[in-house]
Amino acid sequence: MAEPIEIRNCFPALQRNVTPTASGSEVVSYTSDLGDGGPILTLIHGYPQSALIWRHLVPLLQSKVSLFIPELPGYGISTPISAGTGEHTKRAVGRVLVDALAQVFGTSSSPSPSDPESTNFFAGVNLSVAGVIMLDILPTKSQWDFFSSPPISQSYFHWPLLANVELAVPMIQAFGVANWVRGAHLRLAGSAEDSKLRIMKDDAMETHVKLFEREDVVRWTCEDYKAGAAREVQEQVEDLKQGRRVEVPTLVMFSREKLGQGGQLDVKGVWRGTAGQKDRWVGEGVELEVVGVEGGRGHYLPEEAYDVVGERVVTFLERFGL
């Protein structure tokens, strides 16, 4: 009998860790450590996946940089953030992942703060961010703003659905979790002949189905979107108002067919800011490279376009002397 995914090491060449955090969440992660205090590349998966989405890229990267590949709290393997620690926002989850990373790599003298109001991710942790890579994503506020576009509303209808947790959970269960997860993957895959084959390879899609069979996993992933519809938008509005921007070299890769709407959406313009300084997301003068992936590759770029993504990531890492 195959080993349950909850306890299986998805990356046999890496170390599997189970790390209790200050939030109450036990974070499962897969790591490699090349030593010498070099950069640690953190690979964070999205909805509705697990860390398996990185399986094509790990062999390309593990000899070049230390890796930290966490399973998101509440998404089926890592346990959720405990009640009473605030909403399940990306900032709260980010603090949990920093806590786990610091413990695994031994860079923390004390746990990162569990206070949901804290803006300091790195208190007590000897870590800093050297660069950022984002795949097929817009800032949360921008994504919601674009729901005024009918084609984008059609493509990303799951955002407002999932944000209505008490309705979304029973609807998904009634439809069938397997139908929902498989459908979510296939409808956002690109039109390239082998794109769907790439996202299904290694039984990955069925693994994600298995992880979503529990009601609490469906609920917590919906809570993620609920937070994105309310608190996270408010936080990003405040960030813009206070002049807080991404201030490290940034690489954004996106599916020109899906997120780019076949060239109709100016993804680079969104990240740069289309109305001047007040709505730019990356600091003025900060290196920003935005790459539209062609060839009918869809939303799941680490799987569908792992060859293109891998090459660009390696080139980006070389800027840091790797």
Protein Blocks (a to p, Z undefined) as FASTA:
>chain_A
ZZdfklpcfblmbccdddddfkopacddddddeejoiacddddddddddfklmmmmmmmm
mmmoccdddddehilpaccddehiapadfklmmmmmmmmmmmmnopafbdcdfbfkbcbf
kgoiacddfbdcdehiadfklmmmmmmpmklmmmmmmmmmmmmmmlmmmmmmmnopklmm
mmmmmmmpcfbfklmmmmmgghlmmmmmmmmmpmklmmmmmmmmmmmmmmmmmmmmmmmm
nopacfbdcdddddfklmnnnopacfklmmnopnbjklccbdghiacdddddehhiafkl
mlmmmmmmmmmmmmmmmmnoZZ
